[in-house]
Every structure is written in C-alpha cells, then in structure tokens.
Amino acid sequence: MKSSPAGAAGSPAAARVAVVGGSGFIGRNLRKALDAAGVRACSFTRQRPFAQGGRVRRALLRSHTVFYVAGSVTPARAEREPRLAAQDYWDLQLLLWGLRGAAHRPLVVLASSGGTVYAPEADPPYREDAPTRPVSAYGAVKLAQERALGGASWTVPVILRLANVYGPGQPAGAGFGVIPHWAGAVRTGGALTLIGRSRRDYVHVDDVCAALLAAHRRADLLRAAPGPTTLNIGSGVPTSLDELHRHFERAAGRALEVRREPARSFDRSDVWLDVTAAREVLGWTPRTGLADGLAGTLAAVAAPARLPS
C-alpha cells in the first residue's frame, strides 16, 4: 500500500485528529508523537471536556481519527469505587452517541486492557481470539467499552488491548503499576514491594504511541475491515516480579531491598500477550526492550529537582 506525501489531501498527516484524554500519561506522550510525525491534533481533557451541554464539540465531529485514551480509575480504585468505573463506560458512550452527527465515519481507536479482559482459565500468551472473562471491575468496564465501540456502526472501531504500559513521567500514585512505584523507591532509597508472584507483559509508552500512530496511518486498511479491529499491543514477553527486580538492580547499578506482600483479590496471575496480529495489520513491533526502557525510566527520576539557593 503506497503512502501519500505528508500533508497531501486525504493523507494521514492532513486528516483531522482528536485525542480524548490528552493530559494523561499515554495522552501526553501520544500528543508528542503526533506532533513529531507532523500530525496536528486537538486535545480534550478534564479541563477541556469533549462534550459541552451534553453535546460533542464540533472539532470532534470534524475529526477523521479519534484516539480515546481517557480513564479516571485504576484497577485498584475500580474495585473500591465501581460507580467511578461505570462512569468511564458512560463517558465513552456519550462520545459515541455524539459522533452520530459526524459527516463521515470516524476511525475511533480505543485504548483497552490486555491485562484484564481475557479469561484467567485460558493459557497465555493471549491472542485476540482468546476467550474474555474479566474478573475485576476494571476489566469488566474495559470489555463493556469494547462492546459499545464495536456496536457503533457509524464509526470505524479499532480496539488496542494494551499490556502494562510504563515509561518516564508515569505517575506513581496508587494503582498506576509496579514500575513507577519501584522507580520512586529507587530514588528515595526505599524497598521494592513485590505483590504476589505473577508474570506480566511490560510495554514502553513509546511503543504504545507508535502503535496508535500506526492505526491512524493505516486508516484506509482499517476502514476496509468487515467489523471491529482488535489488536494486542505489548512486548510479547512474560516477566516475573523477581526478573523485574533483577532488571531494576542492573539499571540502578546496586542491590535493592525487597518487601513481599500477598496478591490482592483483583490481581491476575500470569498475563502476557501475543502481538503477532499487530505486526501483520499495522506493521508494528515493539522496539524498546525492558532493560533500555527501565534505564530511561530510572534516569528520569534519578536526580531530585534542584531548589534555588
């Protein structure tokens, strides 16, 4: 498939793009990636919501590609406050209903969760056709969002099931994943908390943004698909917490203390993804190995901010 010159009419660079969730970890990095690729995008955040007075903003109705990377809850918070998790579902529904008013079928790319939607009784690595059965409130909402988008026939639905995303600048608040917590512990000299004994698939945020950008660039191919396109986006490599601990020690250049805790009720055991389909459909492969990704993540938090003297 030949690509159009950047900026040519109908080319990916010229198409209007919107990012819903533009102030989040993935959203911020996606905006940078789009800018670097010469793709102009409008961004919507909590401060600048995509809907006003119950109606979707005009900029969204004009957008050819809409990236939905918004979310207000983590897996841990979704268990404590299921109503907030449900609100994430209704926020997406509001967007989809509003897009009925678009003059064209926009490509809507949803950031879903490859770590929570697949059935735990199935054996990893999970392919896209593996059975789904979320065992957490967070996973249930993500799967409900997928089904809502898949049923929105006035859009071109693209569902990217993301593995555990990490990278520089990721928040270290409760529920944001083990890597930002451990990076903060390395900086402060604290112990690394190992919860359970699971294996996970860790994917760098740069690779995630490359996959999102690839979906935009291959819009014509995705529009030709007979139904929703669902793709796993991950490293494709399982990493245990003990292995992750050793990676951290090598990146930090020193031994790191460990504190072990039992797994929580909503934690999955072993989850990693088969990413073959993303390579075949999007021409995408993960490029940032865990060792290099952790080194960059630790470098970003290595030195505390200097205060004026």
GUNUFI-669360 format. One record per residue (C-alpha): residue in one letter; z, y, x. Coordinates in steps of 0.1 Angstrom, whole numbers, padded with zeros to 4 digits, always signed. Layout:
aZYX;...
END
This chain:
m+0000+0000+0000;k-0011+0033+0015;s+0014+0062+0015;s+0005+0097+0005;p+0009+0125+0030;a+0042+0143+0028;g+0040+0170+0002;a+0008+0158-0014;a+0007+0158-0052;g+0022+0127-0066;s+0037+0117-0032;p+0074+0107-0028;a+0080+0139-0009;a+0066+0161-0037;a+0083+0142-0065;r+0114+0158-0080;v+0146+0140-0072;a+0182+0143-0085;v+0214+0129-0071;v+0242+0123-0096;g+0275+0120-0076;g+0262+0142-0048;s+0297+0151-0035;g+0309+0115-0030;f+0308+0095+0002;i+0274+0079-0005;g+0261+0110-0023;r+0267+0134+0007;n+0250+0110+0031;l+0221+0104+0007;r+0215+0142+0004;k+0214+0144+0042;a+0189+0115+0044;l+0167+0130+0017;d+0167+0164+0035;a+0159+0148+0068;a+0130+0130+0051;g+0117+0163+0037;v+0126+0153+0001;r+0141+0182-0019;a+0168+0171-0043;c+0191+0187-0069;s+0227+0175-0068;f+0252+0171-0096;t+0289+0168-0090;r+0322+0171-0110;q+0320+0209-0103;r+0283+0209-0114;p+0281+0182-0141;f+0247+0167-0150;a+0254+0175-0187;q+0265+0206-0204;g+0275+0208-0241;g+0266+0171-0244;r+0230+0177-0232;v+0215+0166-0199;r+0204+0195-0177;r+0168+0204-0176;a+0165+0197-0139;l+0173+0160-0146;l+0146+0158-0173;r+0121+0170-0148;s+0132+0146-0121;h+0109+0116-0112;t+0137+0098-0094;v+0174+0099-0104;f+0200+0084-0080;y+0232+0075-0098;v+0258+0071-0071;a+0287+0086-0091;g+0320+0069-0098;s+0355+0080-0105;v+0375+0049-0099;t+0381+0023-0071;p+0387-0014-0078;a+0425-0009-0074;r+0426+0021-0098;a+0403+0004-0123;e+0430-0023-0127;r+0457+0003-0132;e+0437+0026-0155;p+0410+0007-0173;r+0402+0037-0195;l+0390+0056-0165;a+0368+0027-0155;a+0354+0027-0190;q+0346+0064-0187;d+0323+0056-0158;y+0303+0035-0182;w+0301+0062-0208;d+0291+0088-0182;l+0261+0067-0173;q+0253+0061-0210;l+0253+0099-0216;l+0228+0103-0188;l+0205+0075-0201;w+0206+0089-0236;g+0198+0123-0223;l+0168+0110-0203;r+0151+0100-0236;g+0140+0136-0236;a+0121+0134-0203;a+0083+0138-0205;h+0079+0108-0182;r+0097+0075-0173;p+0120+0085-0145;l+0130+0060-0118;v+0168+0056-0122;v+0185+0040-0092;l+0220+0027-0099;a+0245+0020-0071;s+0262-0011-0084;s+0286-0035-0067;g+0275-0067-0050;g+0311-0074-0041;t+0325-0076-0077;v+0298-0087-0102;y+0290-0122-0090;a+0308-0153-0104;p+0335-0164-0080;e+0328-0201-0086;a+0293-0197-0071;d+0289-0201-0034;p+0279-0172-0011;p+0257-0158+0001;y+0248-0144-0033;r+0212-0140-0043;e+0203-0117-0071;d+0198-0146-0095;a+0233-0160-0088;p+0255-0161-0120;t+0275-0130-0127;r+0311-0131-0139;p+0333-0102-0128;v+0370-0109-0126;s+0381-0073-0122;a+0379-0042-0144;y+0358-0025-0118;g+0333-0053-0116;a+0331-0055-0154;v+0322-0018-0157;k+0296-0021-0129;l+0279-0050-0147;a+0281-0032-0180;q+0264-0002-0163;e+0237-0025-0150;r+0230-0039-0185;a+0229-0004-0200;l+0203+0007-0175;g+0184-0025-0179;g+0181-0018-0216;a+0170+0018-0212;s+0133+0011-0217;w+0124+0048-0213;t+0134+0046-0177;v+0123+0025-0147;p+0156+0007-0139;v+0165-0001-0103;i+0198-0017-0096;l+0211-0019-0060;r+0241-0041-0056;l+0259-0027-0026;a+0282-0046-0003;n+0313-0029+0013;v+0300+0004+0024;y+0316+0022+0054;g+0309+0049+0079;p+0320+0082+0094;g+0336+0106+0069;q+0347+0079+0044;p+0379+0088+0025;a+0409+0067+0034;g+0427+0070+0000;a+0440+0041-0020;g+0412+0017-0029;f+0385+0031-0006;g+0382+0000+0015;v+0398-0015+0046;i+0377+0002+0073;p+0386+0038+0066;h+0423+0028+0064;w+0421+0009+0097;a+0403+0038+0113;g+0431+0061+0102;a+0457+0037+0116;v+0439+0036+0149;r+0440+0074+0151;t+0477+0076+0143;g+0488+0045+0162;g+0499+0026+0131;a+0495-0011+0123;l+0464-0025+0107;t+0472-0041+0073;l+0454-0074+0066;i+0455-0082+0029;g+0446-0118+0022;r+0422-0138+0043;s+0388-0131+0028;r+0354-0127+0043;r+0333-0097+0034;d+0299-0081+0039;y+0301-0046+0055;v+0271-0023+0054;h+0268+0010+0071;v+0263+0041+0048;d+0231+0050+0068;d+0216+0016+0059;v+0225+0022+0022;c+0209+0056+0022;a+0178+0041+0038;a+0176+0016+0010;l+0180+0043-0016;l+0152+0063+0001;a+0130+0032+0003;a+0133+0028-0035;h+0121+0064-0040;r+0092+0059-0016;r+0082+0027-0034;a+0084+0041-0069;d+0048+0031-0078;l+0056-0005-0069;l+0088-0005-0088;r+0072+0011-0119;a+0048-0018-0120;a+0076-0044-0123;p+0078-0060-0157;g+0116-0053-0160;p+0146-0040-0141;t+0145-0045-0104;t+0178-0058-0090;l+0184-0060-0052;n+0213-0068-0029;i+0220-0042-0002;g+0243-0054+0026;s+0244-0067+0061;g+0239-0103+0050;v+0267-0113+0075;p+0302-0125+0065;t+0330-0110+0085;s+0366-0122+0082;l+0395-0098+0084;d+0405-0114+0117;e+0370-0109+0130;l+0371-0073+0118;h+0404-0068+0136;r+0388-0080+0169;h+0358-0057+0163;f+0383-0028+0159;e+0401-0037+0191;r+0369-0037+0211;a+0358-0004+0196;a+0392+0011+0202;g+0395-0004+0237;r+0430-0016+0232;a+0452-0041+0213;l+0460-0032+0178;e+0491-0043+0159;v+0486-0062+0126;r+0507-0064+0095;r+0497-0092+0070;e+0501-0090+0032;p+0491-0114+0004;a+0459-0109-0015;r+0461-0089-0047;s+0451-0102-0082;f+0418-0084-0082;d+0407-0094-0047;r+0378-0118-0042;s+0379-0145-0016;d+0346-0148+0002;v+0317-0124-0007;w+0286-0117+0012;l+0250-0111+0001;d+0215-0125+0007;v+0194-0094+0013;t+0160-0112+0016;a+0146-0096-0016;a+0153-0061-0005;r+0133-0067+0026;e+0104-0081+0006;v+0104-0055-0022;l+0115-0023-0003;g+0105-0032+0033;w+0142-0025+0041;t+0165-0043+0065;p+0200-0032+0078;r+0198-0017+0112;t+0234-0008+0121;g+0254-0037+0135;l+0291-0038+0128;a+0300-0031+0164;d+0280+0000+0166;g+0289+0011+0131;l+0326+0008+0138;a+0323+0026+0172;g+0307+0056+0154;t+0333+0055+0126;l+0362+0055+0151;a+0346+0082+0172;a+0345+0104+0141;v+0383+0102+0137;a+0393+0098+0173;a+0403+0134+0180;p+0425+0153+0157;a+0414+0188+0147;r+0425+0214+0172;l+0447+0242+0158;p+0442+0278+0171;s+0467+0286+0199;
END
